[in-house]
């Protein structure tokens, strides 16, 4: 079939396979982060802008430090080995 028969030309109107792969990996990474309880800085920023516009958000470094402190206490993560 050709374009007159309703078929699109290659790459026309569809994202590239690399773009689809990045999008799928991003969704999977977000799901894994939610499952294991890892922090999501972008979600934090969206929440912060919506709920606390009068305060400036934490930097990524401070955000992760705060998360680790909340998750493991003030001593940070500990290892048995």
PDB file of N, CA, C and O in Angstrom:
ATOM      1  N   UNK A   1       0.842  -1.182   0.000  1.00  0.00           N
ATOM      2  CA  UNK A   1       0.000   0.000   0.000  1.00  0.00           C
ATOM      3  C   UNK A   1       0.885   1.241   0.000  1.00  0.00           C
ATOM      4  O   UNK A   1       2.005   1.210   0.509  1.00  0.00           O
ATOM      5  N   UNK A   2       0.396   2.303  -0.555  1.00  0.00           N
ATOM      6  CA  UNK A   2       1.147   3.550  -0.532  1.00  0.00           C
ATOM      7  C   UNK A   2       0.380   4.592   0.277  1.00  0.00           C
ATOM      8  O   UNK A   2      -0.678   4.303   0.835  1.00  0.00           O
ATOM      9  N   UNK A   3       0.919   5.794   0.334  1.00  0.00           N
ATOM     10  CA  UNK A   3       0.335   6.841   1.174  1.00  0.00           C
ATOM     11  C   UNK A   3      -1.072   7.207   0.736  1.00  0.00           C
ATOM     12  O   UNK A   3      -1.889   7.599   1.569  1.00  0.00           O
ATOM     13  N   UNK A   4      -1.371   7.091  -0.528  1.00  0.00           N
ATOM     14  CA  UNK A   4      -2.727   7.414  -0.978  1.00  0.00           C
ATOM     15  C   UNK A   4      -3.739   6.414  -0.452  1.00  0.00           C
ATOM     16  O   UNK A   4      -4.933   6.707  -0.395  1.00  0.00           O
ATOM     17  N   UNK A   5      -3.270   5.237  -0.069  1.00  0.00           N
ATOM     18  CA  UNK A   5      -4.176   4.213   0.437  1.00  0.00           C
ATOM     19  C   UNK A   5      -4.357   4.293   1.955  1.00  0.00           C
ATOM     20  O   UNK A   5      -4.936   3.388   2.555  1.00  0.00           O
ATOM     21  N   UNK A   6      -3.870   5.363   2.574  1.00  0.00           N
ATOM     22  CA  UNK A   6      -4.066   5.562   4.001  1.00  0.00           C
ATOM     23  C   UNK A   6      -2.883   5.163   4.869  1.00  0.00           C
ATOM     24  O   UNK A   6      -2.966   5.277   6.092  1.00  0.00           O
ATOM     25  N   UNK A   7      -1.813   4.711   4.295  1.00  0.00           N
ATOM     26  CA  UNK A   7      -0.637   4.343   5.077  1.00  0.00           C
ATOM     27  C   UNK A   7       0.222   5.585   5.297  1.00  0.00           C
ATOM     28  O   UNK A   7       0.315   6.448   4.424  1.00  0.00           O
ATOM     29  N   UNK A   8       0.838   5.669   6.448  1.00  0.00           N
ATOM     30  CA  UNK A   8       1.728   6.782   6.731  1.00  0.00           C
ATOM     31  C   UNK A   8       3.121   6.464   6.231  1.00  0.00           C
ATOM     32  O   UNK A   8       3.538   5.307   6.167  1.00  0.00           O
ATOM     33  N   UNK A   9       3.826   7.524   5.880  1.00  0.00           N
ATOM     34  CA  UNK A   9       5.230   7.352   5.516  1.00  0.00           C
ATOM     35  C   UNK A   9       6.011   7.028   6.780  1.00  0.00           C
ATOM     36  O   UNK A   9       5.586   7.379   7.880  1.00  0.00           O
ATOM     37  N   UNK A  10       7.138   6.368   6.630  1.00  0.00           N
ATOM     38  CA  UNK A  10       7.947   5.974   7.778  1.00  0.00           C
ATOM     39  C   UNK A  10       8.309   7.209   8.605  1.00  0.00           C
ATOM     40  O   UNK A  10       8.820   8.199   8.083  1.00  0.00           O
ATOM     41  N   UNK A  11       8.026   7.122   9.920  1.00  0.00           N
ATOM     42  CA  UNK A  11       8.355   8.208  10.827  1.00  0.00           C
ATOM     43  C   UNK A  11       7.352   9.343  10.853  1.00  0.00           C
ATOM     44  O   UNK A  11       7.513  10.285  11.629  1.00  0.00           O
ATOM     45  N   UNK A  12       6.335   9.279  10.037  1.00  0.00           N
ATOM     46  CA  UNK A  12       5.359  10.367   9.971  1.00  0.00           C
ATOM     47  C   UNK A  12       4.280  10.174  11.030  1.00  0.00           C
ATOM     48  O   UNK A  12       3.518   9.209  10.978  1.00  0.00           O
ATOM     49  N   UNK A  13       4.219  11.093  11.989  1.00  0.00           N
ATOM     50  CA  UNK A  13       3.165  11.062  12.987  1.00  0.00           C
ATOM     51  C   UNK A  13       3.390  10.073  14.118  1.00  0.00           C
ATOM     52  O   UNK A  13       2.521   9.926  14.978  1.00  0.00           O
ATOM     53  N   UNK A  14       4.513   9.400  14.145  1.00  0.00           N
ATOM     54  CA  UNK A  14       4.787   8.457  15.226  1.00  0.00           C
ATOM     55  C   UNK A  14       6.148   8.771  15.829  1.00  0.00           C
ATOM     56  O   UNK A  14       7.059   9.194  15.117  1.00  0.00           O
ATOM     57  N   UNK A  15       6.296   8.568  17.141  1.00  0.00           N
ATOM     58  CA  UNK A  15       7.611   8.782  17.734  1.00  0.00           C
ATOM     59  C   UNK A  15       8.575   7.687  17.293  1.00  0.00           C
ATOM     60  O   UNK A  15       8.154   6.593  16.918  1.00  0.00           O
ATOM     61  N   UNK A  16       9.847   7.984  17.340  1.00  0.00           N
ATOM     62  CA  UNK A  16      10.857   7.005  16.958  1.00  0.00           C
ATOM     63  C   UNK A  16      10.869   5.866  17.969  1.00  0.00           C
ATOM     64  O   UNK A  16      10.345   6.000  19.075  1.00  0.00           O
ATOM     65  N   UNK A  17      11.467   4.751  17.585  1.00  0.00           N
ATOM     66  CA  UNK A  17      11.539   3.623  18.515  1.00  0.00           C
ATOM     67  C   UNK A  17      12.387   3.994  19.727  1.00  0.00           C
ATOM     68  O   UNK A  17      12.114   3.526  20.832  1.00  0.00           O
ATOM     69  N   UNK A  18      13.415   4.830  19.539  1.00  0.00           N
ATOM     70  CA  UNK A  18      14.236   5.267  20.678  1.00  0.00           C
ATOM     71  C   UNK A  18      13.389   6.107  21.638  1.00  0.00           C
ATOM     72  O   UNK A  18      13.523   5.980  22.855  1.00  0.00           O
ATOM     73  N   UNK A  19      12.528   6.955  21.100  1.00  0.00           N
ATOM     74  CA  UNK A  19      11.644   7.767  21.937  1.00  0.00           C
ATOM     75  C   UNK A  19      10.658   6.913  22.714  1.00  0.00           C
ATOM     76  O   UNK A  19      10.401   7.159  23.892  1.00  0.00           O
ATOM     77  N   UNK A  20      10.105   5.905  22.041  1.00  0.00           N
ATOM     78  CA  UNK A  20       9.180   4.997  22.729  1.00  0.00           C
ATOM     79  C   UNK A  20       9.909   4.223  23.820  1.00  0.00           C
ATOM     80  O   UNK A  20       9.372   4.030  24.911  1.00  0.00           O
ATOM     81  N   UNK A  21      11.125   3.783  23.531  1.00  0.00           N
ATOM     82  CA  UNK A  21      11.901   3.029  24.510  1.00  0.00           C
ATOM     83  C   UNK A  21      12.196   3.886  25.742  1.00  0.00           C
ATOM     84  O   UNK A  21      12.056   3.416  26.871  1.00  0.00           O
ATOM     85  N   UNK A  22      12.605   5.145  25.531  1.00  0.00           N
ATOM     86  CA  UNK A  22      12.870   6.039  26.660  1.00  0.00           C
ATOM     87  C   UNK A  22      11.612   6.265  27.494  1.00  0.00           C
ATOM     88  O   UNK A  22      11.673   6.297  28.723  1.00  0.00           O
ATOM     89  N   UNK A  23      10.481   6.419  26.826  1.00  0.00           N
ATOM     90  CA  UNK A  23       9.229   6.652  27.538  1.00  0.00           C
ATOM     91  C   UNK A  23       8.844   5.418  28.366  1.00  0.00           C
ATOM     92  O   UNK A  23       8.431   5.549  29.518  1.00  0.00           O
ATOM     93  N   UNK A  24       8.978   4.235  27.785  1.00  0.00           N
ATOM     94  CA  UNK A  24       8.657   3.000  28.505  1.00  0.00           C
ATOM     95  C   UNK A  24       9.599   2.816  29.688  1.00  0.00           C
ATOM     96  O   UNK A  24       9.160   2.452  30.779  1.00  0.00           O
ATOM     97  N   UNK A  25      10.896   3.064  29.481  1.00  0.00           N
ATOM     98  CA  UNK A  25      11.851   2.939  30.579  1.00  0.00           C
ATOM     99  C   UNK A  25      11.553   3.933  31.696  1.00  0.00           C
ATOM    100  O   UNK A  25      11.689   3.608  32.876  1.00  0.00           O
ATOM    101  N   UNK A  26      11.150   5.135  31.325  1.00  0.00           N
ATOM    102  CA  UNK A  26      10.787   6.128  32.330  1.00  0.00           C
ATOM    103  C   UNK A  26       9.594   5.690  33.164  1.00  0.00           C
ATOM    104  O   UNK A  26       9.583   5.867  34.382  1.00  0.00           O
ATOM    105  N   UNK A  27       8.594   5.119  32.510  1.00  0.00           N
ATOM    106  CA  UNK A  27       7.412   4.627  33.226  1.00  0.00           C
ATOM    107  C   UNK A  27       7.801   3.474  34.152  1.00  0.00           C
ATOM    108  O   UNK A  27       7.370   3.422  35.303  1.00  0.00           O
ATOM    109  N   UNK A  28       8.620   2.552  33.640  1.00  0.00           N
ATOM    110  CA  UNK A  28       9.052   1.418  34.463  1.00  0.00           C
ATOM    111  C   UNK A  28       9.884   1.875  35.658  1.00  0.00           C
ATOM    112  O   UNK A  28       9.704   1.373  36.767  1.00  0.00           O
ATOM    113  N   UNK A  29      10.791   2.820  35.439  1.00  0.00           N
ATOM    114  CA  UNK A  29      11.610   3.332  36.525  1.00  0.00           C
ATOM    115  C   UNK A  29      10.736   3.999  37.589  1.00  0.00           C
ATOM    116  O   UNK A  29      10.962   3.819  38.785  1.00  0.00           O
ATOM    117  N   UNK A  30       9.745   4.764  37.154  1.00  0.00           N
ATOM    118  CA  UNK A  30       8.824   5.387  38.105  1.00  0.00           C
ATOM    119  C   UNK A  30       8.053   4.351  38.912  1.00  0.00           C
ATOM    120  O   UNK A  30       7.844   4.524  40.113  1.00  0.00           O
ATOM    121  N   UNK A  31       7.627   3.270  38.250  1.00  0.00           N
ATOM    122  CA  UNK A  31       6.901   2.209  38.949  1.00  0.00           C
ATOM    123  C   UNK A  31       7.798   1.514  39.966  1.00  0.00           C
ATOM    124  O   UNK A  31       7.371   1.242  41.088  1.00  0.00           O
ATOM    125  N   UNK A  32       9.031   1.227  39.583  1.00  0.00           N
ATOM    126  CA  UNK A  32       9.967   0.578  40.506  1.00  0.00           C
ATOM    127  C   UNK A  32      10.243   1.488  41.691  1.00  0.00           C
ATOM    128  O   UNK A  32      10.297   1.020  42.828  1.00  0.00           O
ATOM    129  N   UNK A  33      10.417   2.777  41.444  1.00  0.00           N
ATOM    130  CA  UNK A  33      10.649   3.715  42.554  1.00  0.00           C
ATOM    131  C   UNK A  33       9.478   3.709  43.527  1.00  0.00           C
ATOM    132  O   UNK A  33       9.679   3.745  44.741  1.00  0.00           O
ATOM    133  N   UNK A  34       8.260   3.665  43.003  1.00  0.00           N
ATOM    134  CA  UNK A  34       7.091   3.639  43.883  1.00  0.00           C
ATOM    135  C   UNK A  34       7.037   2.345  44.681  1.00  0.00           C
ATOM    136  O   UNK A  34       6.687   2.359  45.861  1.00  0.00           O
ATOM    137  N   UNK A  35       7.377   1.232  44.051  1.00  0.00           N
ATOM    138  CA  UNK A  35       7.316  -0.057  44.725  1.00  0.00           C
ATOM    139  C   UNK A  35       8.311  -0.116  45.874  1.00  0.00           C
ATOM    140  O   UNK A  35       7.965  -0.573  46.964  1.00  0.00           O
ATOM    141  N   UNK A  36       9.536   0.337  45.654  1.00  0.00           N
ATOM    142  CA  UNK A  36      10.559   0.245  46.694  1.00  0.00           C
ATOM    143  C   UNK A  36      10.571   1.458  47.612  1.00  0.00           C
ATOM    144  O   UNK A  36      11.318   1.482  48.590  1.00  0.00           O
ATOM    145  N   UNK A  37       9.765   2.451  47.319  1.00  0.00           N
ATOM    146  CA  UNK A  37       9.673   3.617  48.189  1.00  0.00           C
ATOM    147  C   UNK A  37      10.754   4.652  47.965  1.00  0.00           C
ATOM    148  O   UNK A  37      10.989   5.488  48.838  1.00  0.00           O
ATOM    149  N   UNK A  38      11.418   4.622  46.820  1.00  0.00           N
ATOM    150  CA  UNK A  38      12.457   5.603  46.527  1.00  0.00           C
ATOM    151  C   UNK A  38      11.815   6.957  46.222  1.00  0.00           C
ATOM    152  O   UNK A  38      10.706   7.017  45.692  1.00  0.00           O
ATOM    153  N   UNK A  39      12.505   8.022  46.553  1.00  0.00           N
ATOM    154  CA  UNK A  39      11.934   9.357  46.334  1.00  0.00           C
ATOM    155  C   UNK A  39      11.882   9.730  44.856  1.00  0.00           C
ATOM    156  O   UNK A  39      12.690   9.261  44.055  1.00  0.00           O
ATOM    157  N   UNK A  40      10.929  10.570  44.514  1.00  0.00           N
ATOM    158  CA  UNK A  40      10.776  11.054  43.147  1.00  0.00           C
ATOM    159  C   UNK A  40      10.811  12.583  43.204  1.00  0.00           C
ATOM    160  O   UNK A  40       9.821  13.223  43.559  1.00  0.00           O
ATOM    161  N   UNK A  41      11.952  13.152  42.854  1.00  0.00           N
ATOM    162  CA  UNK A  41      12.147  14.602  42.990  1.00  0.00           C
ATOM    163  C   UNK A  41      11.170  15.387  42.115  1.00  0.00           C
ATOM    164  O   UNK A  41      10.664  16.422  42.548  1.00  0.00           O
ATOM    165  N   UNK A  42      10.896  14.924  40.908  1.00  0.00           N
ATOM    166  CA  UNK A  42       9.973  15.647  40.030  1.00  0.00           C
ATOM    167  C   UNK A  42       8.564  15.681  40.621  1.00  0.00           C
ATOM    168  O   UNK A  42       7.874  16.696  40.523  1.00  0.00           O
ATOM    169  N   UNK A  43       8.141  14.589  41.227  1.00  0.00           N
ATOM    170  CA  UNK A  43       6.822  14.564  41.871  1.00  0.00           C
ATOM    171  C   UNK A  43       6.817  15.515  43.067  1.00  0.00           C
ATOM    172  O   UNK A  43       5.835  16.218  43.306  1.00  0.00           O
ATOM    173  N   UNK A  44       7.923  15.532  43.818  1.00  0.00           N
ATOM    174  CA  UNK A  44       8.053  16.460  44.950  1.00  0.00           C
ATOM    175  C   UNK A  44       7.912  17.910  44.467  1.00  0.00           C
ATOM    176  O   UNK A  44       7.193  18.703  45.073  1.00  0.00           O
ATOM    177  N   UNK A  45       8.603  18.246  43.374  1.00  0.00           N
ATOM    178  CA  UNK A  45       8.522  19.622  42.865  1.00  0.00           C
ATOM    179  C   UNK A  45       7.095  19.991  42.466  1.00  0.00           C
ATOM    180  O   UNK A  45       6.625  21.087  42.773  1.00  0.00           O
ATOM    181  N   UNK A  46       6.410  19.077  41.783  1.00  0.00           N
ATOM    182  CA  UNK A  46       5.033  19.350  41.375  1.00  0.00           C
ATOM    183  C   UNK A  46       4.143  19.570  42.603  1.00  0.00           C
ATOM    184  O   UNK A  46       3.329  20.493  42.626  1.00  0.00           O
ATOM    185  N   UNK A  47       4.301  18.724  43.617  1.00  0.00           N
ATOM    186  CA  UNK A  47       3.530  18.880  44.854  1.00  0.00           C
ATOM    187  C   UNK A  47       3.865  20.200  45.540  1.00  0.00           C
ATOM    188  O   UNK A  47       2.975  20.916  46.001  1.00  0.00           O
ATOM    189  N   UNK A  48       5.150  20.511  45.602  1.00  0.00           N
ATOM    190  CA  UNK A  48       5.600  21.707  46.301  1.00  0.00           C
ATOM    191  C   UNK A  48       5.035  22.971  45.652  1.00  0.00           C
ATOM    192  O   UNK A  48       4.575  23.877  46.347  1.00  0.00           O
ATOM    193  N   UNK A  49       5.069  23.029  44.337  1.00  0.00           N
ATOM    194  CA  UNK A  49       4.534  24.198  43.625  1.00  0.00           C
ATOM    195  C   UNK A  49       3.032  24.328  43.864  1.00  0.00           C
ATOM    196  O   UNK A  49       2.520  25.434  44.044  1.00  0.00           O
ATOM    197  N   UNK A  50       2.328  23.197  43.866  1.00  0.00           N
ATOM    198  CA  UNK A  50       0.880  23.228  44.031  1.00  0.00           C
ATOM    199  C   UNK A  50       0.460  23.545  45.469  1.00  0.00           C
ATOM    200  O   UNK A  50      -0.513  24.268  45.680  1.00  0.00           O
ATOM    201  N   UNK A  51       1.181  23.015  46.453  1.00  0.00           N
ATOM    202  CA  UNK A  51       0.739  23.119  47.838  1.00  0.00           C
ATOM    203  C   UNK A  51       1.491  24.142  48.686  1.00  0.00           C
ATOM    204  O   UNK A  51       0.954  24.637  49.676  1.00  0.00           O
ATOM    205  N   UNK A  52       2.716  24.460  48.311  1.00  0.00           N
ATOM    206  CA  UNK A  52       3.538  25.355  49.124  1.00  0.00           C
ATOM    207  C   UNK A  52       4.233  26.419  48.268  1.00  0.00           C
ATOM    208  O   UNK A  52       5.458  26.531  48.307  1.00  0.00           O
ATOM    209  N   UNK A  53       3.479  27.191  47.506  1.00  0.00           N
ATOM    210  CA  UNK A  53       4.105  28.154  46.591  1.00  0.00           C
ATOM    211  C   UNK A  53       4.867  29.269  47.294  1.00  0.00           C
ATOM    212  O   UNK A  53       5.718  29.916  46.682  1.00  0.00           O
ATOM    213  N   UNK A  54       4.574  29.502  48.570  1.00  0.00           N
ATOM    214  CA  UNK A  54       5.240  30.587  49.289  1.00  0.00           C
ATOM    215  C   UNK A  54       6.655  30.225  49.730  1.00  0.00           C
ATOM    216  O   UNK A  54       7.440  31.110  50.067  1.00  0.00           O
ATOM    217  N   UNK A  55       6.985  28.950  49.731  1.00  0.00           N
ATOM    218  CA  UNK A  55       8.320  28.504  50.160  1.00  0.00           C
ATOM    219  C   UNK A  55       9.121  28.012  48.964  1.00  0.00           C
ATOM    220  O   UNK A  55       8.561  27.506  47.991  1.00  0.00           O
ATOM    221  N   UNK A  56      10.429  28.166  49.048  1.00  0.00           N
ATOM    222  CA  UNK A  56      11.273  27.655  47.966  1.00  0.00           C
ATOM    223  C   UNK A  56      11.509  26.161  48.180  1.00  0.00           C
ATOM    224  O   UNK A  56      11.658  25.723  49.321  1.00  0.00           O
ATOM    225  N   UNK A  57      11.548  25.364  47.097  1.00  0.00           N
ATOM    226  CA  UNK A  57      11.738  23.918  47.238  1.00  0.00           C
ATOM    227  C   UNK A  57      13.179  23.572  47.612  1.00  0.00           C
ATOM    228  O   UNK A  57      14.097  24.369  47.416  1.00  0.00           O
ATOM    229  N   UNK A  58      13.354  22.381  48.147  1.00  0.00           N
ATOM    230  CA  UNK A  58      14.679  21.879  48.459  1.00  0.00           C
ATOM    231  C   UNK A  58      15.438  21.580  47.167  1.00  0.00           C
ATOM    232  O   UNK A  58      14.834  21.272  46.140  1.00  0.00           O
ATOM    233  N   UNK A  59      16.743  21.674  47.228  1.00  0.00           N
ATOM    234  CA  UNK A  59      17.565  21.256  46.091  1.00  0.00           C
ATOM    235  C   UNK A  59      17.490  19.730  46.001  1.00  0.00           C
ATOM    236  O   UNK A  59      17.124  19.079  46.980  1.00  0.00           O
ATOM    237  N   UNK A  60      17.830  19.149  44.849  1.00  0.00           N
ATOM    238  CA  UNK A  60      17.813  17.686  44.750  1.00  0.00           C
ATOM    239  C   UNK A  60      18.663  17.017  45.836  1.00  0.00           C
ATOM    240  O   UNK A  60      18.252  16.014  46.420  1.00  0.00           O
ATOM    241  N   UNK A  61      19.842  17.572  46.100  1.00  0.00           N
ATOM    242  CA  UNK A  61      20.722  16.994  47.114  1.00  0.00           C
ATOM    243  C   UNK A  61      20.071  17.039  48.504  1.00  0.00           C
ATOM    244  O   UNK A  61      20.087  16.047  49.233  1.00  0.00           O
ATOM    245  N   UNK A  62      19.501  18.190  48.864  1.00  0.00           N
ATOM    246  CA  UNK A  62      18.847  18.323  50.160  1.00  0.00           C
ATOM    247  C   UNK A  62      17.593  17.439  50.256  1.00  0.00           C
ATOM    248  O   UNK A  62      17.288  16.887  51.313  1.00  0.00           O
ATOM    249  N   UNK A  63      16.879  17.318  49.133  1.00  0.00           N
ATOM    250  CA  UNK A  63      15.683  16.476  49.106  1.00  0.00           C
ATOM    251  C   UNK A  63      16.041  15.021  49.400  1.00  0.00           C
ATOM    252  O   UNK A  63      15.388  14.378  50.222  1.00  0.00           O
ATOM    253  N   UNK A  64      17.069  14.499  48.738  1.00  0.00           N
ATOM    254  CA  UNK A  64      17.463  13.112  48.965  1.00  0.00           C
ATOM    255  C   UNK A  64      18.029  12.927  50.377  1.00  0.00           C
ATOM    256  O   UNK A  64      17.802  11.889  50.998  1.00  0.00           O
ATOM    257  N   UNK A  65      18.759  13.915  50.886  1.00  0.00           N
ATOM    258  CA  UNK A  65      19.271  13.834  52.253  1.00  0.00           C
ATOM    259  C   UNK A  65      18.109  13.782  53.249  1.00  0.00           C
ATOM    260  O   UNK A  65      18.139  13.011  54.208  1.00  0.00           O
ATOM    261  N   UNK A  66      17.092  14.602  53.013  1.00  0.00           N
ATOM    262  CA  UNK A  66      15.905  14.600  53.863  1.00  0.00           C
ATOM    263  C   UNK A  66      15.191  13.256  53.802  1.00  0.00           C
ATOM    264  O   UNK A  66      14.744  12.733  54.823  1.00  0.00           O
ATOM    265  N   UNK A  67      15.089  12.708  52.608  1.00  0.00           N
ATOM    266  CA  UNK A  67      14.461  11.391  52.451  1.00  0.00           C
ATOM    267  C   UNK A  67      15.231  10.325  53.228  1.00  0.00           C
ATOM    268  O   UNK A  67      14.629   9.521  53.939  1.00  0.00           O
ATOM    269  N   UNK A  68      16.560  10.315  53.094  1.00  0.00           N
ATOM    270  CA  UNK A  68      17.369   9.321  53.799  1.00  0.00           C
ATOM    271  C   UNK A  68      17.238   9.479  55.308  1.00  0.00           C
ATOM    272  O   UNK A  68      17.169   8.488  56.037  1.00  0.00           O
ATOM    273  N   UNK A  69      17.204  10.713  55.774  1.00  0.00           N
ATOM    274  CA  UNK A  69      17.038  10.965  57.200  1.00  0.00           C
ATOM    275  C   UNK A  69      15.681  10.448  57.680  1.00  0.00           C
ATOM    276  O   UNK A  69      15.584   9.841  58.747  1.00  0.00           O
ATOM    277  N   UNK A  70      14.647  10.689  56.893  1.00  0.00           N
ATOM    278  CA  UNK A  70      13.312  10.212  57.240  1.00  0.00           C
ATOM    279  C   UNK A  70      13.250   8.687  57.200  1.00  0.00           C
ATOM    280  O   UNK A  70      12.648   8.064  58.074  1.00  0.00           O
ATOM    281  N   UNK A  71      13.866   8.094  56.193  1.00  0.00           N
ATOM    282  CA  UNK A  71      13.795   6.652  55.994  1.00  0.00           C
ATOM    283  C   UNK A  71      14.622   5.877  57.024  1.00  0.00           C
ATOM    284  O   UNK A  71      14.172   4.853  57.539  1.00  0.00           O
ATOM    285  N   UNK A  72      15.824   6.363  57.324  1.00  0.00           N
ATOM    286  CA  UNK A  72      16.755   5.596  58.142  1.00  0.00           C
ATOM    287  C   UNK A  72      17.131   6.260  59.462  1.00  0.00           C
ATOM    288  O   UNK A  72      17.937   5.706  60.209  1.00  0.00           O
ATOM    289  N   UNK A  73      16.586   7.407  59.764  1.00  0.00           N
ATOM    290  CA  UNK A  73      16.953   8.118  60.970  1.00  0.00           C
ATOM    291  C   UNK A  73      18.150   9.026  60.702  1.00  0.00           C
ATOM    292  O   UNK A  73      18.652   9.092  59.580  1.00  0.00           O
ATOM    293  N   UNK A  74      18.590   9.708  61.717  1.00  0.00           N
ATOM    294  CA  UNK A  74      19.641  10.700  61.525  1.00  0.00           C
ATOM    295  C   UNK A  74      21.006  10.074  61.219  1.00  0.00           C
ATOM    296  O   UNK A  74      21.904  10.769  60.744  1.00  0.00           O
ATOM    297  N   UNK A  75      21.176   8.778  61.483  1.00  0.00           N
ATOM    298  CA  UNK A  75      22.455   8.132  61.226  1.00  0.00           C
ATOM    299  C   UNK A  75      22.663   7.727  59.780  1.00  0.00           C
ATOM    300  O   UNK A  75      23.754   7.288  59.416  1.00  0.00           O
ATOM    301  N   UNK A  76      21.653   7.863  58.957  1.00  0.00           N
ATOM    302  CA  UNK A  76      21.764   7.430  57.569  1.00  0.00           C
ATOM    303  C   UNK A  76      21.618   5.933  57.446  1.00  0.00           C
ATOM    304  O   UNK A  76      21.426   5.247  58.451  1.00  0.00           O
ATOM    305  N   UNK A  77      21.704   5.412  56.242  1.00  0.00           N
ATOM    306  CA  UNK A  77      21.533   3.974  56.046  1.00  0.00           C
ATOM    307  C   UNK A  77      22.671   3.191  56.693  1.00  0.00           C
ATOM    308  O   UNK A  77      23.819   3.634  56.706  1.00  0.00           O
ATOM    309  N   UNK A  78      22.342   2.063  57.209  1.00  0.00           N
ATOM    310  CA  UNK A  78      23.355   1.196  57.814  1.00  0.00           C
ATOM    311  C   UNK A  78      23.416  -0.114  57.028  1.00  0.00           C
ATOM    312  O   UNK A  78      22.456  -0.516  56.371  1.00  0.00           O
ATOM    313  N   UNK A  79      24.552  -0.752  57.117  1.00  0.00           N
ATOM    314  CA  UNK A  79      24.743  -2.032  56.429  1.00  0.00           C
ATOM    315  C   UNK A  79      25.207  -3.066  57.443  1.00  0.00           C
ATOM    316  O   UNK A  79      25.893  -2.748  58.415  1.00  0.00           O
ATOM    317  N   UNK A  80      24.829  -4.273  57.200  1.00  0.00           N
ATOM    318  CA  UNK A  80      25.265  -5.333  58.097  1.00  0.00           C
ATOM    319  C   UNK A  80      26.587  -5.924  57.663  1.00  0.00           C
ATOM    320  O   UNK A  80      27.221  -6.632  58.445  1.00  0.00           O
ATOM    321  N   UNK A  81      27.020  -5.662  56.456  1.00  0.00           N
ATOM    322  CA  UNK A  81      28.258  -6.263  55.930  1.00  0.00           C
ATOM    323  C   UNK A  81      29.243  -5.206  55.488  1.00  0.00           C
ATOM    324  O   UNK A  81      30.334  -5.536  55.021  1.00  0.00           O
TER     325      UNK A  81
END
